[in-house]
Amino acid sequence: MIAVKRLGAALLVASMAVGVVQTASFAVDIETVSDCVQTITGFENAGQEIGAVSFTLGQAEAELTAQMPQTVTATLADGTVEEIPVTWVSLADYADTDDFYYEFVPQWDEATYVLADGLDSITSVPYVLAERGTEEDASGDASAYSKQSAASANTYTIYNFLVEQMQYNSAAACGVLANIKAESNFNPNCYGDGGTSYGICQWHNERFAALQNWCSANGYDWTTLNGQLNYLKKEMADNSNAYLYNGLTINNQMKTYANSDSGAYNAGHYWCYYYEVPANRDTVAIARATQAKNTYWPEFGQYTNSSSSSVSGIFTDISANAWYKDAVQYIYDKKLMVGTSDTQFSPGLSLNRAMVAQILYNIAGKPKASGKMPFTDVSSDKWYYNAILWASQNNIIAGMGDGTFAPNSDITREQYAAILYRYEKSPAVSGSLKFSDAGSVSKWAVNAMLWATQKGIISGTNTDKGVCLDPKGTATRAQSAMILMSYLKK
């Protein structure tokens, strides 16, 4: 463990006095200093985040630490609780690295305060998290939203791949997520280390070349998330100098961790220490392990394949062989939809506009929403208030044109497609709808329905009139689960 530098002015003065005072008088000085030292036996919120700041790449570290708390709450050996003055130090080399987050821990004057035995200055203290944003984030540029939503969607894609394709439990997957967040912010097109590292795991130099060569030889695009995830799986398949000399060793170790918050911590630490191997890995591994436990485990730790948490066991209105059961399980595990009660999912209930806003808000990671609500029928005490405010501010769901949002109005299939299409920033499409009722699709929804059907997000239904889209039909909660699962996987 790398020791954190601390102030020790009084002890320094005492040591300098050795050559100029008599032994007896020096002994008195030491006794006086010792009487002034107080022992810290614990901290409020030890091991937890007590603040967050954002930074842009290259921003002065002093500007960040100036925004952090000036004191932390500590319990002393005599039982008193005291606010002790602190400064803050990063567990990584903030000035010379380009990570997307850093953990800062407090430092104090050791001439006045010392830690009790059994405590250490990194894991036994509260911390402040500094997360890297962009100039666009700070300026309010609209592109900042698309970057944030892409990162959020990629998080789910990576998690699903780790669990479904690499057979990691949730804890191990959380450990990997904490590292990928630091390395690339889940961006497959991220360059780092002066352009020598690339991708979600920041493959460096020879490993960057190996990524490109393997993907090209095996039909993958190395610039995409899918290509990089499959290459990661290849790295973990064996110990090979052509890919990763200890890949299989790492892979096997990741599968040994308990599916718990402590397992997430251990997985994050191990992955950082042996796979990513950053500078200052002794302390950086602790920071990433902490994020695996405190940030990603609370979000993904509920995922399990055990029958005790099967939606058919939780909800009395979902049978084990229902056509939508797997989709409901998928979105329920991701906390994107919940039941209408503790025992009912209501799969046949029509989806309303407030529900859709909340679902997309959940997918986006529940970003902060502030400002004036533009709709007269959405009060601040409603469960969907923040979701609708966010959806409106980001032009994802519009109002009814009369100053209202109509949160309880049922949503149609074409409206649902249009909302997802806008959420994806309206990508270019071509071609035409090949459905018997294509003519009944509203003009404003044609591109959205074309995109959704081409992506396999929305499909048609066989009828005596051919394959129909039923664009004006209402979307049920079961259908929404299917659409969401298709959307997130594709």
C-alpha positions in Angstrom: 0.0 0.0 0.0 1.3 3.4 -0.9 1.5 5.7 2.1 -0.4 9.0 1.9 1.7 12.0 2.7 0.6 14.0 5.7 1.6 17.2 7.5 3.8 16.8 10.6 4.9 20.3 11.4 5.0 19.9 15.1 7.0 16.6 15.0 9.4 18.2 12.5 10.1 21.0 14.9 10.6 18.6 17.7 13.1 16.6 15.7 15.0 19.7 14.7 15.3 20.6 18.4 17.4 17.5 19.2 20.7 19.2 18.3 20.1 22.4 20.3 18.5 21.5 23.6 19.6 19.3 26.5 18.2 15.8 26.7 16.0 16.5 29.7 14.4 19.5 28.1 13.8 17.6 24.9 12.0 14.8 26.9 9.6 17.4 28.2 9.0 18.7 24.7 8.1 15.2 23.4 5.8 14.7 26.4 4.0 18.0 25.6 3.6 17.0 21.9 2.3 13.6 22.9 -0.3 15.2 25.1 -1.6 17.2 22.1 -2.0 14.2 19.8 -5.5 12.8 19.7 -6.4 9.3 18.5 -9.1 8.8 15.8 -11.1 5.6 16.4 -13.5 6.0 13.5 -15.0 8.3 10.9 -18.6 9.1 10.0 -19.4 7.5 6.6 -16.2 5.5 6.6 -15.6 3.9 3.2 -18.5 5.9 1.7 -18.6 8.8 -0.7 -19.4 12.1 1.0 -19.1 14.4 -2.0 -18.6 14.5 -5.7 -17.0 17.0 -8.1 -16.6 17.0 -11.9 -13.5 17.9 -13.9 -12.3 18.3 -17.4 -9.2 16.7 -18.7 -6.2 18.8 -17.7 -8.0 20.8 -15.0 -5.7 21.8 -12.1 -6.0 19.4 -9.1 -6.1 22.3 -6.7 -9.3 23.5 -8.4 -10.9 20.2 -7.5 -9.7 19.9 -4.0 -10.9 23.5 -3.3 -14.4 22.3 -3.9 -14.2 19.4 -1.4 -15.2 19.5 2.2 -12.8 21.3 4.5 -13.5 19.0 7.5 -14.6 15.4 8.1 -16.4 14.0 11.1 -14.3 11.8 13.3 -14.8 10.0 16.6 -11.9 10.3 19.1 -10.6 7.9 21.7 -12.3 9.7 24.5 -15.7 9.3 22.7 -16.1 12.9 21.5 -17.1 13.6 17.9 -15.1 16.3 16.2 -14.9 18.0 12.9 -11.2 17.8 11.9 -9.6 20.0 9.2 -8.5 18.1 6.1 -7.0 18.4 2.7 -7.5 15.8 -0.1 -5.2 13.6 -2.1 -5.9 11.4 -5.1 -5.3 7.6 -4.9 -4.0 7.9 -8.5 -1.6 10.1 -10.2 -4.2 12.7 -11.2 -1.7 15.0 -13.0 -0.3 12.3 -15.4 -3.2 10.0 -16.1 -6.5 10.4 -18.1 -8.9 8.2 -16.1 -12.6 9.1 -16.0 -12.8 9.1 -12.2 -10.5 9.5 -9.2 -11.1 8.8 -5.6 -9.7 11.4 -3.2 -9.1 10.6 0.5 -8.6 13.1 3.4 -5.3 13.9 5.0 -4.8 15.7 8.3 -2.1 17.0 10.5 -0.6 14.0 12.2 1.0 16.2 14.8 -2.6 16.6 16.1 -4.4 13.4 15.0 -3.3 9.8 14.6 -5.3 6.7 13.6 -6.0 4.0 16.1 -4.6 0.5 15.5 -6.5 -1.4 12.9 -7.5 1.6 10.8 -5.8 2.8 7.7 -5.7 6.0 5.8 -7.4 4.7 2.6 -10.1 2.2 3.4 -11.1 3.5 6.8 -12.0 7.0 5.7 -14.7 8.7 3.7 -13.9 9.8 0.2 -14.8 12.3 -2.5 -15.3 11.1 -6.1 -14.1 13.3 -8.9 -15.7 12.3 -12.3 -14.5 13.5 -15.6 -17.0 15.4 -17.8 -16.5 17.3 -21.0 -16.5 21.0 -22.0 -19.9 20.3 -23.6 -21.2 19.0 -20.2 -20.2 22.2 -18.5 -21.6 24.5 -21.3 -24.9 22.7 -21.5 -24.3 21.6 -25.1 -27.1 19.2 -26.3 -24.5 16.6 -27.4 -23.6 16.0 -23.7 -26.9 14.2 -23.3 -26.3 11.8 -26.2 -22.8 11.0 -24.8 -24.3 10.3 -21.3 -27.1 8.1 -22.7 -24.7 6.2 -24.9 -22.5 5.5 -21.9 -25.5 4.3 -19.9 -26.8 2.0 -22.6 -23.3 0.6 -23.1 -23.1 -0.2 -19.4 -26.0 -2.5 -19.7 -24.7 -4.1 -22.9 -21.3 -4.8 -21.3 -22.9 -6.1 -18.1 -25.2 -8.5 -20.1 -22.2 -9.8 -22.1 -20.2 -10.5 -19.0 -23.0 -12.4 -17.4 -24.5 -14.2 -20.4 -21.4 -14.8 -22.6 -18.6 -15.0 -20.1 -20.6 -16.6 -17.3 -19.5 -14.1 -14.6 -21.8 -13.5 -11.7 -23.1 -10.0 -10.9 -20.3 -9.3 -8.5 -17.5 -10.1 -11.0 -19.3 -8.1 -13.7 -19.5 -5.1 -11.3 -15.8 -5.3 -10.8 -15.2 -5.2 -14.5 -17.6 -2.3 -15.0 -15.9 -0.2 -12.3 -12.6 -0.6 -14.3 -14.1 0.1 -17.7 -15.7 3.2 -16.4 -12.3 4.5 -15.2 -10.5 3.5 -18.4 -12.9 4.6 -21.1 -16.3 5.7 -19.7 -17.8 2.7 -21.6 -16.8 4.4 -24.9 -15.5 1.9 -27.5 -14.0 4.7 -29.5 -12.0 6.2 -26.7 -8.3 6.9 -27.2 -6.0 7.4 -24.3 -2.3 7.6 -23.3 -1.6 10.1 -26.1 -3.4 8.0 -28.7 -1.5 4.7 -27.9 -4.5 3.1 -26.1 -7.9 2.4 -27.5 -11.3 1.0 -26.7 -13.3 0.2 -23.6 -10.4 -1.6 -21.9 -7.8 0.8 -23.3 -5.8 -1.9 -25.1 -2.2 -0.5 -25.3 0.4 -0.7 -28.1 0.9 -4.4 -28.9 -2.5 -5.3 -27.4 -4.2 -2.6 -29.5 -2.7 -4.2 -32.6 -3.8 -7.7 -31.4 -7.3 -6.3 -31.0 -7.3 -5.1 -34.5 -5.8 -8.2 -36.0 -8.1 -10.7 -34.2 -11.3 -8.7 -35.0 -10.3 -8.4 -38.7 -9.5 -12.1 -38.9 -12.8 -13.2 -37.2 -15.4 -10.9 -38.9 -15.7 -8.3 -36.2 -15.3 -4.5 -36.4 -12.7 -3.6 -33.8 -14.2 -0.1 -33.4 -17.5 -1.4 -32.1 -18.6 -2.4 -28.7 -19.5 -5.9 -30.0 -16.1 -6.5 -31.5 -14.3 -5.4 -28.4 -16.4 -7.5 -26.1 -15.8 -10.6 -28.2 -12.1 -9.9 -28.3 -12.1 -9.5 -24.5 -13.7 -13.0 -24.3 -10.9 -14.3 -26.5 -8.3 -12.8 -24.3 -9.9 -14.6 -21.3 -9.9 -17.9 -23.1 -6.3 -19.0 -22.6 -2.9 -17.9 -21.4 -1.2 -16.8 -24.6 1.4 -14.3 -25.5 -0.4 -13.6 -28.7 -3.3 -12.2 -26.7 -2.9 -12.1 -22.9 -0.3 -14.2 -21.1 -2.5 -14.6 -18.0 -6.0 -14.2 -19.6 -7.3 -17.6 -18.5 -5.8 -17.3 -15.1 -7.7 -14.0 -14.6 -10.9 -15.4 -16.0 -10.8 -18.3 -13.7 -10.1 -16.1 -10.7 -13.0 -13.8 -11.5 -15.4 -16.8 -11.3 -14.4 -17.5 -7.7 -15.8 -14.4 -6.1 -19.0 -14.6 -4.0 -22.0 -12.9 -5.5 -22.0 -10.1 -2.9 -20.9 -6.6 -2.3 -17.6 -7.9 -0.9 -17.2 -10.1 -4.0 -17.7 -7.0 -6.2 -15.0 -5.3 -4.2 -12.6 -8.2 -4.6 -13.3 -8.6 -8.3 -12.8 -4.9 -9.0 -9.5 -4.9 -7.1 -8.2 -8.1 -8.9 -9.2 -6.9 -12.4 -7.4 -3.6 -11.9 -4.3 -5.2 -10.4 -3.8 -8.0 -12.9 -5.7 -7.0 -16.0 -5.6 -3.3 -16.4 -2.3 -2.8 -14.4 -2.4 1.0 -14.2 0.3 3.1 -12.6 0.0 3.2 -8.8 -2.1 0.1 -9.0 -1.8 -0.6 -5.3 -4.0 2.4 -4.5 -5.9 2.7 -7.8 -7.1 -0.9 -7.4 -8.6 0.1 -4.0 -10.5 3.0 -5.6 -11.9 0.9 -8.4 -12.8 -1.9 -6.0 -14.7 0.7 -3.9 -16.7 1.8 -6.9 -17.5 -1.8 -7.8 -19.0 -2.2 -4.4 -20.6 1.2 -3.8 -21.7 2.2 -7.3 -22.2 -0.9 -9.5 -23.3 -3.6 -7.0 -26.3 -1.5 -5.8 -27.4 -1.2 -9.4 -26.7 -4.7 -10.8 -26.4 -6.9 -7.7 -30.0 -7.9 -7.7 -29.4 -10.0 -10.9 -29.7 -13.7 -10.2 -30.7 -16.8 -12.0 -32.1 -18.4 -8.9 -35.8 -19.6 -9.0 -36.5 -17.7 -5.8 -36.4 -14.4 -7.8 -38.1 -15.6 -10.9 -40.8 -13.1 -11.9 -43.2 -16.1 -12.2 -42.6 -16.7 -8.5 -42.8 -13.0 -7.6 -45.9 -12.1 -9.6 -49.1 -14.2 -9.5 -50.2 -13.0 -13.0 -47.1 -14.2 -14.8 -46.9 -17.9 -15.6 -43.7 -19.7 -16.1 -44.5 -20.5 -19.8 -45.9 -17.0 -20.7 -44.5 -15.8 -24.0 -43.3 -12.6 -22.4 -41.9 -14.2 -19.2 -38.2 -13.9 -20.2 -38.6 -10.3 -21.3 -40.3 -9.4 -18.0 -37.5 -11.2 -16.2 -34.9 -9.2 -18.2 -36.3 -5.8 -17.6 -37.2 -6.5 -14.0 -33.7 -7.6 -13.2 -32.4 -4.4 -14.7 -34.9 -2.4 -12.5 -36.4 -0.8 -15.6 -39.9 -1.9 -14.8 -41.5 -3.0 -11.5 -44.8 -4.5 -10.6 -48.0 -2.5 -10.2 -48.1 -4.1 -6.7 -45.9 -6.5 -4.7 -47.7 -9.5 -6.3 -49.0 -8.1 -9.7 -47.1 -7.1 -12.8 -50.3 -6.5 -14.9 -48.9 -7.6 -18.2 -52.1 -6.8 -20.1 -52.4 -3.3 -18.7 -51.9 -0.6 -21.3 -48.6 1.4 -21.0 -49.1 5.1 -20.4 -47.0 8.1 -21.2 -45.7 8.5 -17.6 -44.5 4.9 -17.6 -42.6 5.3 -20.8 -40.9 8.4 -19.5 -39.9 6.6 -16.3 -38.5 3.6 -18.2 -36.3 5.7 -20.4 -35.2 7.8 -17.4 -34.2 4.5 -15.7 -32.2 3.4 -18.7 -30.4 6.7 -18.9 -29.3 6.3 -15.3 -31.7 8.8 -13.7 -29.7 11.9 -14.6 -30.3 15.1 -12.7 -33.2 17.1 -13.9 -33.8 20.7 -12.8 -35.7 23.7 -14.0 -39.4 24.6 -14.5 -41.9 21.9 -15.4 -43.5 23.0 -18.6 -46.7 20.9 -18.1 -49.6 22.0 -16.0 -50.8 18.5 -15.2 -47.6 17.2 -13.7 -47.1 18.1 -10.1 -43.9 17.8 -8.1 -45.3 15.1 -5.8 -45.9 12.6 -8.5 -43.5 9.6 -8.9 -42.9 10.4 -12.6 -42.1 14.1 -12.1 -38.3 14.0 -12.6 -38.7 11.5 -15.5 -41.1 13.7 -17.4 -39.1 16.9 -16.7 -35.9 15.1 -18.0 -37.7 13.7 -21.1 -39.1 17.1 -22.0 -35.9 18.9 -21.6 -34.1 16.4 -23.8 -36.8 16.5 -26.5 -37.6 12.8 -26.1 -41.3 13.1 -25.3 -43.3 16.1 -26.2 -46.5 17.5 -24.6 -50.0 17.4 -26.1 -49.7 21.0 -27.5 -52.1 22.5 -25.0 -49.6 22.9 -22.1 -50.4 19.4 -20.7 -48.4 16.1 -20.8 -51.3 13.7 -20.2 -49.2 11.3 -18.1 -52.0 8.7 -17.8 -52.9 8.5 -21.4 -52.3 5.2 -23.1 -49.4 5.1 -25.5 -49.7 3.6 -29.0 -47.1 1.3 -30.7 -46.1 4.0 -33.2 -45.8 6.6 -30.4 -43.5 4.2 -28.5 -41.4 3.7 -31.6 -41.1 7.4 -32.1 -40.0 8.0 -28.5 -37.3 5.3 -28.7 -36.3 6.8 -32.1 -35.9 10.3 -30.6 -34.0 8.8 -27.7 -31.5 7.4 -30.2 -31.3 10.9 -31.7 -33.3 10.0 -34.9 -30.7 8.0 -36.9 -30.9 8.0 -40.7 -33.1 5.3 -42.2 -33.9 4.1 -45.7 -36.3 1.7 -47.3 -40.0 1.3 -46.8 -42.4 -0.5 -44.4 -43.3 -4.0 -45.7 -46.5 -4.6 -43.8 -50.1 -4.9 -44.9 -51.2 -1.9 -42.8 -48.1 0.3 -43.5 -50.5 3.0 -44.9 -52.1 3.4 -41.4 -48.8 4.6 -39.9 -48.9 8.3 -39.1 -46.5 10.3 -41.3 -44.6 11.6 -38.3 -44.0 8.0 -37.2 -42.9 6.4 -40.5 -39.1 6.8 -40.0 -39.4 5.7 -36.4 -41.4 2.6 -37.3 -39.0 1.8 -40.1 -36.1 2.1 -37.8 -37.7 0.0 -35.1 -38.8 -2.8 -37.5 -35.4 -2.9 -39.3 -33.7 -3.2 -35.9 -36.0 -6.0 -34.8 -37.3 -3.9 -31.9 -40.9 -4.0 -33.0 -42.3 -6.8 -35.1 -45.5 -7.4 -36.9 -48.4 -9.8 -36.1 -49.8 -12.4 -38.5 -53.4 -11.8 -39.2 -55.9 -12.8 -42.0 -54.9 -9.6 -43.7 -51.2 -10.4 -43.7 -48.4 -9.2 -41.3 -49.7 -6.1 -39.5 -47.9 -3.5 -37.4 -51.0 -2.3 -35.6 -49.4 1.2 -35.2 -52.5 2.7 -33.5 -52.9 -0.2 -31.1 -51.9 0.5 -27.5 -48.8 -1.1 -26.1 -49.2 -3.3 -23.1 -46.7 -3.7 -20.3 -45.9 -7.2 -21.6 -45.3 -5.9 -25.1 -43.2 -3.1 -23.7 -41.0 -5.6 -21.9 -40.4 -7.4 -25.2 -39.7 -4.1 -27.0 -37.3 -3.0 -24.3 -35.4 -6.3 -24.2 -35.0 -6.2 -28.0 -34.0 -2.6 -27.9 -31.3 -3.0 -25.2 -29.9 -6.2 -26.7 -29.8 -4.8 -30.3 
